[in-house]
Amino acid sequence: MGENMGRIGARVSALLTVGVLLSGCGVLGPGPGAEAEGSPAESVASPDPTRPVSADPEPTVPASTAPAKPPAAPEVLPPAELEARVAGLLDAQGRPFTPVPPDQQAAGMDLVKMGLDAAVIEPAACAEMANKSLQQIPEDAAAAAGIGIPDPAGSITVVSLASNDNPDLLAQSLDINTSGCTEFTMTIEGQTVSVTMEELPIDPVGGETVSFLMAQALPTGQTMYIIGVMAREGATVASAQQIGTTEPDLVTQDELGRLAGELLTGKPVSG
């Protein structure tokens, strides 16, 4: 029984852990494009009385009817750039992250889908929020991910970077509204995980930025903590999460913010 509970607990924990990768809370879409500025009307001078007036009026230049130039589309980062940024990222101890191969990312997606199909979520009204929080970046988005070396307490940091030519689609996939659903349960194969989730205040780290803390009370008696920072700018979204059984602090959040900011901007971010 204990072995089965541990297996189910690990499966549920893996489901929720994979689900928060690249996820966020209320990331907004880009603002509207700038409106075209109209040219002021030119004043018409009175004719000079000492100057003869031509019988034929001078031709007038019709006002331009060309549409205003639309704002430039957000830059989509190619897969090679995404992978390079993840490969060049260093943790607080100066250690690189291990890249996650695309097939492993796909396997994580399959795990999420299987888990959601088998899960019973209560209250039922929170099912939509839970489903959205466990969704990944759209399948057609280029993405790269990396896993850090565990810290002395066994906590692991996971980073990811994705880019897509439809930023609104990215925003939808990152929109997690926890209003009224800060607490819910997920039951899989008779084993229940109690989940609490809250949004944390954070300063921007290079784009629109959000942060959250999720606590999962597992059937094994352990509590799994996931703290995440997500930043989005244009067509690109960066994510950094730490997963472990030790409750994280603000120092952890600051470090995750640095990682997400450097992924998003491609430049060092001062802590």
C-alpha positions as CSV (number, residue, x, y, z in Angstrom):
1,M,0.0,0.0,0.0
2,G,2.8,2.4,1.0
3,E,4.6,1.7,-2.3
4,N,1.4,2.3,-4.3
5,M,0.7,5.6,-2.4
6,G,4.3,6.7,-3.1
7,R,3.9,5.9,-6.8
8,I,0.6,7.8,-7.0
9,G,2.0,10.7,-5.0
10,A,5.0,10.9,-7.3
11,R,2.7,10.8,-10.4
12,V,0.5,13.6,-9.1
13,S,3.5,15.6,-8.0
14,A,5.1,15.2,-11.4
15,L,1.8,16.2,-13.1
16,L,1.7,19.4,-11.1
17,T,5.4,20.1,-11.4
18,V,5.4,19.7,-15.2
19,G,2.2,21.7,-15.4
20,V,3.7,24.8,-13.9
21,L,6.6,24.9,-16.4
22,L,6.1,27.9,-18.6
23,S,3.0,28.8,-16.7
24,G,2.0,32.2,-15.2
25,C,-0.6,34.2,-13.4
26,G,-2.5,36.9,-15.3
27,V,0.1,37.9,-17.8
28,L,-1.4,40.5,-20.0
29,G,-1.3,40.8,-23.7
30,P,0.5,43.6,-25.6
31,G,-1.1,47.0,-25.5
32,P,-2.8,48.5,-28.6
33,G,-0.6,50.0,-31.3
34,A,0.0,53.7,-31.4
35,E,-2.6,55.7,-33.3
36,A,-1.6,57.5,-36.5
37,E,-0.9,61.1,-36.0
38,G,-2.9,63.4,-38.4
39,S,-1.1,66.3,-40.0
40,P,-2.4,69.7,-39.0
41,A,-4.3,71.6,-41.6
42,E,-2.2,74.2,-43.4
43,S,-3.4,77.9,-43.2
44,V,-4.5,79.4,-46.5
45,A,-3.0,82.9,-47.1
46,S,-4.9,85.7,-48.8
47,P,-3.8,86.5,-52.3
48,D,-1.3,89.3,-52.7
49,P,-3.2,92.2,-54.3
50,T,-0.2,93.4,-56.2
51,R,0.3,90.0,-57.8
52,P,-1.8,89.0,-60.8
53,V,-4.1,86.1,-60.2
54,S,-3.9,83.3,-62.6
55,A,-7.1,82.4,-64.4
56,D,-6.3,78.7,-63.9
57,P,-6.3,77.7,-60.2
58,E,-3.3,75.9,-59.0
59,P,-3.9,72.1,-58.6
60,T,-4.5,71.0,-55.1
61,V,-2.8,67.9,-53.6
62,P,-5.4,65.5,-52.4
63,A,-5.1,64.4,-48.8
64,S,-3.4,61.0,-48.3
65,T,-5.8,58.1,-47.9
66,A,-3.0,55.6,-47.2
67,P,-3.7,53.6,-44.0
68,A,-1.5,54.2,-40.9
69,K,1.5,52.0,-40.7
70,P,0.8,49.2,-38.3
71,P,3.1,48.6,-35.4
72,A,6.0,46.3,-36.0
73,A,5.2,42.6,-35.1
74,P,7.0,41.3,-32.0
75,E,10.2,39.5,-32.8
76,V,10.0,35.7,-32.6
77,L,13.2,34.1,-31.4
78,P,14.4,31.2,-33.4
79,P,14.9,27.8,-31.7
80,A,18.7,28.2,-31.9
81,E,18.5,31.5,-29.9
82,L,16.2,30.0,-27.3
83,E,18.6,27.1,-26.8
84,A,21.6,29.3,-26.7
85,R,20.1,31.5,-24.0
86,V,19.2,28.5,-21.8
87,A,22.7,26.9,-22.4
88,G,24.4,30.2,-21.4
89,L,22.4,30.7,-18.2
90,L,24.2,30.1,-14.9
91,D,22.7,29.6,-11.5
92,A,23.8,31.5,-8.3
93,Q,26.8,29.3,-8.0
94,G,27.9,29.8,-11.6
95,R,26.8,26.4,-12.7
96,P,25.0,25.8,-16.1
97,F,21.6,24.2,-16.6
98,T,21.2,20.8,-18.3
99,P,19.2,21.2,-21.5
100,V,15.9,19.2,-21.7
101,P,15.7,17.4,-25.0
102,P,12.5,18.0,-27.1
103,D,11.4,14.4,-26.7
104,Q,11.4,14.8,-22.9
105,Q,9.4,18.0,-23.2
106,A,6.9,16.1,-25.3
107,A,6.7,13.3,-22.7
108,G,6.0,15.9,-20.0
109,M,3.1,17.2,-22.2
110,D,1.7,13.7,-22.5
111,L,1.9,13.2,-18.7
112,V,0.0,16.4,-18.1
113,K,-2.8,15.3,-20.6
114,M,-3.0,11.9,-19.1
115,G,-3.2,13.2,-15.6
116,L,-5.9,15.8,-16.4
117,D,-8.0,13.1,-18.1
118,A,-7.8,10.9,-14.9
119,A,-8.1,13.7,-12.3
120,V,-11.2,14.7,-10.4
121,I,-10.9,18.4,-9.3
122,E,-12.9,19.8,-6.4
123,P,-14.5,22.3,-6.3
124,A,-15.7,21.6,-9.8
125,A,-15.7,25.4,-10.5
126,C,-11.9,25.3,-10.2
127,A,-11.4,22.7,-12.9
128,E,-11.0,25.3,-15.6
129,M,-8.4,27.2,-13.7
130,A,-6.6,23.9,-12.9
131,N,-6.6,22.9,-16.5
132,K,-5.3,26.3,-17.6
133,S,-2.6,26.2,-14.9
134,L,-1.4,22.8,-16.1
135,Q,-1.3,23.7,-19.8
136,Q,2.0,24.2,-21.5
137,I,3.0,26.7,-24.1
138,P,1.2,25.9,-27.4
139,E,2.6,22.9,-29.2
140,D,3.6,25.0,-32.2
141,A,5.7,27.4,-30.1
142,A,9.5,27.1,-30.2
143,A,10.8,26.4,-26.7
144,A,13.9,25.4,-24.8
145,A,14.2,24.3,-21.2
146,G,16.9,23.4,-18.7
147,I,17.2,21.7,-15.3
148,G,19.6,22.9,-12.6
149,I,21.7,21.0,-10.1
150,P,19.8,20.3,-6.9
151,D,20.6,22.4,-3.9
152,P,21.7,20.9,-0.5
153,A,18.0,20.6,0.5
154,G,17.2,18.7,-2.8
155,S,15.2,21.5,-4.4
156,I,15.6,21.7,-8.2
157,T,15.3,24.8,-10.4
158,V,13.8,24.5,-13.9
159,V,14.0,27.2,-16.5
160,S,12.3,27.6,-19.9
161,L,12.0,30.1,-22.7
162,A,9.4,30.0,-25.5
163,S,8.6,32.2,-28.5
164,N,5.6,32.3,-30.8
165,D,4.3,34.5,-33.6
166,N,0.9,34.8,-31.8
167,P,1.6,36.6,-28.5
168,D,-2.1,36.7,-27.7
169,L,-2.0,32.9,-27.7
170,L,0.9,32.9,-25.4
171,A,-0.9,35.3,-23.0
172,Q,-3.9,33.0,-23.0
173,S,-1.8,30.0,-22.2
174,L,-0.2,31.9,-19.3
175,D,-3.4,33.3,-17.8
176,I,-4.1,31.7,-14.5
177,N,-6.9,33.4,-12.6
178,T,-6.8,32.0,-9.0
179,S,-9.7,34.2,-7.9
180,G,-12.0,32.0,-5.8
181,C,-9.7,29.0,-6.3
182,T,-6.7,29.5,-4.1
183,E,-7.4,26.1,-2.6
184,F,-8.5,22.9,-4.5
185,T,-7.9,19.2,-4.6
186,M,-7.0,16.8,-7.3
187,T,-7.8,13.1,-7.0
188,I,-6.1,10.5,-9.1
189,E,-6.7,6.8,-8.7
190,G,-8.2,7.3,-5.3
191,Q,-5.3,9.4,-3.9
192,T,-5.9,13.1,-3.2
193,V,-3.5,16.0,-3.4
194,S,-4.5,19.3,-1.7
195,V,-3.3,22.3,-3.5
196,T,-3.0,25.9,-2.4
197,M,-1.9,28.7,-4.8
198,E,-1.2,32.4,-4.3
199,E,0.2,35.2,-6.4
200,L,3.3,36.9,-5.0
201,P,4.3,40.6,-5.5
202,I,7.3,41.1,-7.6
203,D,9.1,43.9,-9.5
204,P,9.4,43.6,-13.3
205,V,12.5,41.8,-14.5
206,G,12.6,42.8,-18.2
207,G,8.9,42.6,-19.2
208,E,5.5,42.0,-17.7
209,T,6.3,39.8,-14.7
210,V,4.3,37.6,-12.3
211,S,5.2,35.2,-9.5
212,F,3.3,32.5,-7.6
213,L,3.7,30.0,-4.8
214,M,2.0,26.6,-5.0
215,A,2.0,24.1,-2.1
216,Q,0.9,20.5,-2.7
217,A,0.1,18.3,0.3
218,L,0.9,14.8,-1.1
219,P,-0.6,11.5,0.0
220,T,2.9,10.6,1.3
221,G,2.6,13.2,4.0
222,Q,5.1,15.5,2.4
223,T,4.4,19.0,1.1
224,M,5.9,19.9,-2.3
225,Y,6.5,23.6,-2.9
226,I,6.7,25.2,-6.3
227,I,7.7,28.9,-6.5
228,G,7.8,30.5,-10.0
229,V,8.6,33.7,-11.8
230,M,7.4,34.4,-15.3
231,A,8.2,37.3,-17.5
232,R,6.8,38.1,-20.9
233,E,7.7,40.6,-23.6
234,G,6.3,40.7,-27.1
235,A,6.3,37.2,-28.5
236,T,8.6,35.6,-25.9
237,V,8.0,34.3,-22.4
238,A,10.6,33.2,-19.8
239,S,10.0,31.0,-16.8
240,A,12.0,30.0,-13.8
241,Q,10.6,27.7,-11.0
242,Q,12.1,25.9,-8.0
243,I,10.5,22.7,-6.9
244,G,11.3,21.0,-3.5
245,T,10.1,20.1,-0.1
246,T,11.6,23.1,1.6
247,E,9.4,26.2,1.8
248,P,11.1,28.9,-0.4
249,D,11.9,32.4,0.8
250,L,12.2,35.9,-0.9
251,V,15.9,35.2,-1.7
252,T,14.7,32.3,-3.8
253,Q,12.2,34.5,-5.6
254,D,14.9,37.1,-6.3
255,E,17.1,34.5,-7.9
256,L,14.3,33.1,-10.0
257,G,13.5,36.6,-11.1
258,R,17.2,37.1,-12.2
259,L,17.1,33.9,-14.2
260,A,13.8,34.7,-15.9
261,G,15.0,38.3,-16.7
262,E,18.3,37.1,-18.2
263,L,16.4,34.5,-20.4
264,L,13.9,37.1,-21.6
265,T,16.4,39.9,-22.3
266,G,19.5,37.9,-23.2
267,K,21.5,40.2,-20.9
268,P,22.7,40.0,-17.3
269,V,20.3,41.2,-14.7
270,S,21.6,42.7,-11.5
271,G,20.2,41.1,-8.4
